[in-house]
Structures are given as structure tokens and as C-alpha cells.
Amino acid sequence: MTEPLEGVELAEAIAGFAADKKALEIVELDLRGVLGYADYFVICSGNSDRQVKAIHDGIHEGMKKEHGLLPRRVEGLPQAHWVLMDYLDVVVHVFTPETRAFYRLEQLWGEAPARTLTGVG
């Protein structure tokens, strides 16, 4: 078994699985020192509810198969406009473009360092 992933390595692995499912605008927010419950957010979009679900499925299966990790909880999967996956150190947000534009998490956490990870994988 490999070493458990934490922090930035976990975020990068998740972003890679999202990119494999053609996720759009993959962004990593470094929330260390800003939030108490997570070190990173990985935020990305899918063009439709169906693609949002496929991105979730790709992350879920990839993390389980390659790293033995399951999210602590998942929310929003039935509607698939905004799916949240909680991997403790990293919280994943997969949005449809309209929902992402409405909630504007990147702007809400604007003080946090951000890295665009589009092209990962």
C-alpha cells in the first residue's frame, strides 16, 4: 500500500481524476490558515448534470482504486448541479457552469491562494 495522500498531493490526485473526465476550469484553493475544516478546495465544472455526475464517479472510483480512499460524505449527487465530496483535507466542488457562476466560491474565498489546474492529467 502506498503512503496516504494528504494536502496538496491529495488535491492534485483529485484534480487529475477530474481532468480525466474532461472537467472544466479546475482550480485548487489553498485554505490552510483560512479554514479550520479543510486545507484545500478543488473546484471544477462539467457542462451538464450528466457530466458533473461522471466527474464525481471518476474521482470516486479513481481515489478508491488507486489510493484506497473514500469521501467522508457526498452531497448533491441526485440533482448533480453542485456535488460536494469531502476528503477531509480536501473538499471537492463539482458544478454545472450556471451553479458555479451563482455561488462564486473562488470570489468568496478570494484571499486564498489559487492555482488553476486545467490540463492536469
N, C-alpha and C positions, 0 to 999 in steps of 0.2 A: 504494500500500500504506500502511496506517495504521501509526502508531508501535507498536512491540511493547509488549504489556501486561506489566507487572511488578507484583509485590507485591499491594497491596490492590485495584488495578484488575483484575488477573487473577482474584483471589478473587471479586470482585463479578460479573465476567462469567460465571465458572463457576457461581456461585450462581444467577444469572439463568437459565441454561440448565437447571439442576436444577429450579428453580421452574416453568419451562415444562412439565416432565414431572410436575408435582404432587408433588415431593419434600416430605417432612415434616421439620419441626424442623431447618431449615437453620441451621447455626452456623458462624461463622468464628472460629478461634482465632489470635490474633496471637502467633506463636512467635519473633519477632525477639528475639535475645538469650537465648533459651531453648534453641533447637536450632541446630545448625550446618548442617543439610542442607535446611531449608525455612523460609520466612518465615511461611507461613500453612498451616493445615489448614482445609479446608471439609468439614464433616461433615453428612450428611443421611441420611434413611431413605426407603425405599419399603415399601409394605405387603406386598409379596411378592417372591419371587425374580424374577419376570417384570417387576415394576415397577423393581426395582433395575437390571436389565439395560436397561430403557427409559431410566432416568435416565442411566446410563452412555452409552448410544447418543446421547441428546440432547446431553450435554456434549461428547462426542467429535465429533459432526457439527457442532455449533454453533461450537466452538473452531476446527475445521479450516476451515469455510466462511467464518466472519466474521473470523477472526484469523490464519489460516494456521498454527495451532499443533496439533501432535500431542503426546500424552503421551510422555514418555521411556520409560515402561513402564506396563503394566496388569497387575494381579494379581487373581485370584479370580473372573474372569468366568465360567468354566464352571459353578461352583456358585452364584454370584451371591447368597451370603449376606453377603459383605463384598467389595466391589470397590474396589481402590485404584488411583488414577490419579495418576501422578507428572508434574506440570508444572514440576518443579524448584523454583521459588519457592513454588509451591502444591501441596500433596498433598491429593487429594480422597479421602474415605472415604464410600462409599455402602453403607449397611447395611440388612438387614431389622431390624425393631424388636427381635427377640429377640437377634440378634447384637450390636446396638448396646448393649443393656442388659447383655449379658455382658461386653463389653470395656471399656465405660465410658470412652472416650477423653477426654471432657470432664472427668471427675473425675481421670483420670490426669495430665492437663495443667492441673490446676485453677489453678495460679499464672499461667497465660497469660490475658491479657485476651480475653474472648469477646464476640462480637456475634451476636445472633440475627438472621438474615436472612430469616426466613419472611415471605412477602409480596413478595419481590423479583420484579421482572419486569413 
